[in-house]
């Protein structure tokens, strides 16, 4: 078995159960492990620290599978970990009103680099690390056996794979079928295309936040920015919104949103769809003195890493400043960041600065997060990528 030895003093993070070992922490490597193969991890004083997947091309040189030196990383290990993750989702009791759920959330479920989402009778898998890729056939077999589902699609079309020295891959892994799937989410119907939809097909992490926004929409004029296929739009209309204007730069996403609306309507409130650049349209609305009672800002990822945080902060501040200016007195701003490079503290500061520039007084009335099927391991705070605030202006 190959072994990875850490430099003196660099064992603390592993002992604190942090799952990543960066290249700069490594003293030397014994043996010649291939990408994704298991290595034993040792402190400089020869203390065994656990087992990790080796990734020779990534700055995250190893990802910890287990901190138990007595453990064995084999098919049985993946059976146990996957079975535990699935049991946690079953305990959430989402069905029958919800048929789409994240089943495995990578490091937070003790399976670094592995993401699995369920859309009705289709599983969608992302193999994001060399370790997950190495065990792909075992993982696929276990998932098929434990879920009883035969349709399995791969969406490993993300940039992080290149950092691992892996090519991007998509396509059916088991039992090919239509990639268009209809799901239920809190009783609302959505069409999802697992082959081309954002992330693995849909923003499952916003489920609870969509429901919260819907509950706040009754009697309000709502502006849904970066609306994608209309998730927040449908919840707002179902919640009794007087009107919803949904804005996105993708005509295809808007067409899918209108189709989703048709699946669920009619609703009493008016609904309009507008294609265009959100930044430009917000300025246009400001110049037209338009106003709304609830504005939802759910932009795409502006800063994947901390290196892009400064530039991303300007974008977040701009849209939030404009959002505040467009709110009627007492109006609500539901604003989000899914950027891993923007911490919750920084995001709140950006929104506060935006309110100051907009010359409004505002209060945070709620903090929002990803749903419980996207857990955050206490030893992996990096897993808390989705931050949300509901602010009310005076």
Residue pairs with C-beta under 8 A, 6 or more apart in sequence:
1 31
1 38
1 39
1 40
2 29
2 30
2 31
2 32
2 33
2 37
2 38
2 39
2 40
2 54
3 29
3 30
3 31
3 39
3 40
3 41
3 42
4 21
4 26
4 29
4 30
4 39
4 40
4 41
4 42
4 52
4 54
4 61
4 62
5 26
5 27
5 28
5 29
5 30
5 42
5 43
5 44
6 14
6 21
6 25
6 26
6 27
6 41
6 42
6 43
6 44
6 49
7 25
7 26
7 27
7 44
8 27
8 44
8 45
9 44
10 25
10 26
10 44
11 43
11 44
11 47
11 49
13 20
13 21
13 25
14 21
14 41
14 43
14 49
14 50
14 64
14 67
15 43
15 49
16 379
17 64
17 67
17 379
18 64
18 379
18 380
19 63
19 64
19 107
19 112
19 379
19 380
20 60
20 62
20 63
20 64
20 112
21 41
21 52
21 60
21 61
21 62
21 63
21 64
22 59
22 60
22 61
23 58
23 59
23 60
23 61
26 61
26 62
27 44
29 39
31 39
33 39
33 54
33 56
34 54
34 134
35 54
35 55
35 56
35 57
35 130
35 133
35 134
35 164
35 165
35 166
36 53
36 54
36 55
36 129
36 130
36 131
36 132
36 133
36 134
36 135
37 53
37 54
37 134
38 51
38 52
38 53
38 54
38 65
38 73
38 131
39 51
39 52
39 53
39 54
39 62
40 48
40 50
40 51
40 69
41 48
41 49
41 50
41 51
41 52
41 62
41 64
42 48
42 49
43 49
48 69
49 67
49 69
50 64
50 65
50 66
50 67
50 68
50 69
50 71
51 64
51 65
51 66
51 69
51 71
51 73
52 62
52 63
52 64
52 65
52 131
53 62
53 63
53 65
53 112
53 113
53 129
53 130
53 131
53 132
53 134
54 61
54 62
54 130
54 131
55 61
55 62
55 63
55 129
55 130
55 131
55 164
55 165
56 130
56 165
57 130
57 163
57 164
57 165
58 129
58 130
58 163
58 164
58 165
59 163
60 129
63 107
63 112
63 113
63 129
63 131
64 112
65 71
65 73
65 77
65 110
65 112
65 131
66 73
66 77
66 110
71 77
75 138
75 142
78 111
78 135
78 138
78 139
78 142
79 142
79 146
81 109
81 110
81 111
82 104
82 111
82 139
82 142
82 143
82 146
83 146
84 109
84 110
85 103
85 104
85 105
85 109
85 110
85 111
86 103
86 146
86 147
88 109
88 375
89 101
89 102
89 103
89 373
92 101
92 372
92 373
94 101
94 373
96 184
97 184
97 185
97 186
97 187
98 184
98 185
98 186
98 207
99 118
99 119
99 120
99 183
99 184
99 185
100 117
100 118
100 119
100 120
100 183
100 184
100 185
100 190
100 192
100 202
100 204
101 117
101 118
101 204
101 373
102 115
102 116
102 117
102 118
102 204
102 205
102 371
102 373
102 374
103 116
103 117
103 118
103 123
103 147
103 373
104 111
104 114
104 115
104 116
105 115
105 373
105 374
105 375
105 383
106 112
106 113
106 114
106 115
106 128
106 383
107 113
107 377
107 380
107 382
107 383
108 374
108 375
108 376
108 377
108 380
108 383
109 375
109 377
110 377
111 132
112 129
112 131
112 132
113 127
113 128
113 129
113 130
113 131
113 132
113 133
113 164
114 125
114 126
114 127
114 128
114 129
114 132
114 139
115 125
115 126
115 128
115 200
116 123
116 124
116 125
116 126
116 143
117 123
117 124
117 200
117 201
117 204
118 124
118 147
118 149
119 181
119 183
119 192
119 194
119 200
119 201
119 202
120 181
120 182
120 183
121 149
121 151
121 181
122 149
122 151
122 152
122 153
122 177
122 181
122 194
123 143
123 147
123 149
123 151
123 152
123 153
124 152
124 153
124 154
124 155
124 194
124 200
124 201
125 139
125 140
125 143
125 152
125 153
125 154
125 155
125 156
125 173
126 154
126 155
126 156
126 158
126 200
127 133
127 136
127 139
127 154
127 156
127 161
127 166
127 169
128 156
128 158
128 160
128 161
128 164
129 160
129 164
130 164
130 165
130 166
132 139
133 164
133 166
140 152
140 173
140 174
143 149
143 152
144 150
144 152
144 174
150 174
150 175
151 172
151 174
151 175
151 176
151 177
152 172
152 173
152 174
152 175
153 170
153 171
153 172
153 173
153 179
153 194
153 195
154 169
154 170
154 171
154 172
154 173
155 170
155 194
155 195
155 199
155 200
155 201
156 166
156 168
156 169
156 170
157 168
157 169
157 170
158 168
159 304
161 167
161 168
161 169
162 168
170 195
179 193
179 194
179 195
179 196
180 191
180 192
180 193
181 191
181 192
181 193
181 194
181 201
182 189
182 190
182 191
182 192
182 263
183 189
183 190
183 191
183 192
183 202
184 190
185 207
185 210
185 231
186 207
186 210
186 211
186 235
188 234
188 235
188 238
188 264
189 260
189 263
189 264
190 202
190 229
190 231
190 234
190 260
190 263
191 229
191 256
191 259
191 260
191 263
192 201
192 202
193 201
193 256
194 200
194 201
195 201
197 229
198 228
198 300
202 229
202 231
203 228
203 231
203 298
204 371
204 373
204 374
205 338
205 370
205 371
205 374
205 386
206 231
206 232
206 298
206 336
206 370
206 371
206 386
207 371
207 373
208 368
208 370
208 371
208 372
209 334
209 336
209 368
209 371
209 388
210 231
210 232
210 234
210 235
211 235
212 334
212 366
212 368
212 390
213 232
213 235
213 236
213 239
213 294
213 296
213 334
214 232
214 235
214 236
214 238
214 239
215 239
216 239
216 294
216 332
216 334
216 390
217 235
217 236
217 237
217 239
217 240
217 241
217 244
217 294
218 239
218 240
218 241
219 240
219 241
219 242
219 293
220 236
220 241
220 242
220 292
220 293
220 294
220 332
221 241
221 242
221 243
221 245
221 291
221 292
221 293
221 294
222 233
222 236
222 241
222 243
222 244
222 245
222 292
222 293
222 294
222 295
222 296
223 244
223 245
223 247
223 285
223 292
223 294
223 295
223 296
223 326
224 230
224 232
224 233
224 236
224 244
224 245
224 246
224 247
224 296
224 298
225 247
225 278
225 282
225 295
225 296
225 297
225 298
225 299
225 319
225 323
226 247
226 248
226 278
226 297
226 298
226 299
226 300
227 233
227 246
227 247
227 248
227 253
227 254
227 257
227 273
227 296
227 298
228 248
228 250
228 253
228 257
228 298
229 253
229 256
229 257
229 260
230 246
230 254
230 256
230 257
230 258
230 260
230 261
232 296
232 298
232 334
233 244
233 246
233 257
233 261
233 271
234 260
234 261
234 264
236 244
236 269
236 294
236 296
237 244
237 261
237 264
237 265
237 267
237 269
237 271
238 264
238 267
240 268
240 269
241 269
241 294
242 269
242 270
243 269
243 270
243 271
243 272
244 269
244 270
244 271
244 272
245 272
245 274
245 292
246 254
246 257
246 271
246 272
246 273
246 274
247 274
247 275
247 276
247 278
247 281
248 254
248 257
248 275
248 278
249 275
249 276
249 277
249 278
250 275
251 275
254 273
254 274
254 275
257 273
258 273
261 267
261 271
274 281
278 299
278 319
279 315
279 318
279 319
279 322
282 319
282 322
282 323
282 326
283 322
285 322
285 326
286 322
286 325
286 326
290 326
291 326
291 327
291 328
291 331
292 326
292 327
292 328
292 331
293 327
293 328
293 330
293 331
293 332
294 331
294 332
294 333
294 334
295 323
295 326
295 327
295 331
295 332
295 333
295 334
296 334
296 335
297 319
297 320
297 323
297 333
297 334
297 335
297 336
298 334
298 336
299 315
299 316
299 319
299 336
299 337
300 338
301 338
301 339
301 340
302 308
302 311
302 312
302 315
302 316
302 337
302 339
302 342
303 309
303 311
303 312
303 313
303 339
303 340
303 341
303 342
304 339
304 340
304 341
305 340
305 341
306 341
307 341
308 339
308 341
309 339
309 341
309 342
309 346
312 339
312 341
312 342
313 342
313 346
313 350
316 337
316 342
316 347
316 350
316 351
316 354
317 350
317 353
317 354
317 357
318 354
320 333
320 335
320 350
320 351
320 354
320 355
321 354
321 355
321 357
321 358
322 358
323 333
323 335
323 354
324 333
324 354
324 355
324 358
324 360
324 362
324 391
324 393
325 358
325 360
327 333
327 360
327 393
329 393
329 394
330 392
330 393
330 394
331 392
331 393
332 365
332 390
332 391
332 392
332 393
333 362
333 389
333 390
333 391
333 392
333 393
334 368
334 388
334 389
334 390
335 351
335 388
335 389
335 391
336 368
336 386
336 387
336 388
336 389
337 347
337 386
337 387
337 388
338 385
338 386
338 387
339 385
340 382
340 385
342 350
342 387
344 367
344 384
344 387
347 387
347 389
348 364
348 389
351 389
351 391
355 361
355 362
355 391
355 393
360 393
360 394
361 393
361 394
362 391
362 392
362 393
362 394
363 391
363 392
363 394
364 389
364 390
364 391
365 390
365 391
365 392
366 389
366 390
367 387
367 388
367 389
368 386
368 387
368 388
368 389
368 390
369 384
369 386
369 387
369 388
370 376
370 384
370 385
370 386
374 383
374 386
375 383
376 383
376 384
377 383
